Amino acid sequence: MIARVWTCRTPRRKADAFETHLRATGVAEVEKTPGGAGATVLRRDCAGVTHFVMISYWESYEAIRTFAGEDIDRAWLHGDDAAFELDPDLFVTHHQVVCGG
């Protein structure tokens, strides 16, 4: 199992709407992509800024390519993300899952 980790920040006033958007776009895309094994979204509200971490789980690097394209290290950004004044990381990291909860 491979974990794909992406982070972003958004103004606190946009965070609730972005969370709903992220569930409907990023998480939904992972779940419908063959080889996608679900996702976890973490959220941390700070003074004026909310941090999100999305960890998606994959059966193989080939499955990640189906989702992200050939450059699997580049973040998959949705066209509507700009409406949330998003400050996204443009690259992701991949990790082998060695134990789970």
C-alpha positions, 0 to 999 in steps of 0.5 A: 500500500502506498500513501500519497500525502498532499497539504494546503492552506486556506483562509479560515473563513473559506475552510468549511466550504473547502472541506466540503469541496475537497470531499466532493472532488479529491476524495471522491476521485480517489475512491472512484479510481481503480486501485484507489483505497480511500483517503484521510483528510486532516484539518488544523485551524490556526489563527486565520488560516486552516491547514489541510493534509490529504492522505490518499491510499493506493494499491500501486504506483500504476494506480496513482498514475491513472489518478495523477498522470505521468508526473506522480509527484505533481499535485492533482489540483481541481479547477475550482480550488482557486475559489477558496484562495488556496495556498496548495503545495504543488508537489506530493510525497509518497510513502510505503505504508508499513503498518496501519490503524 
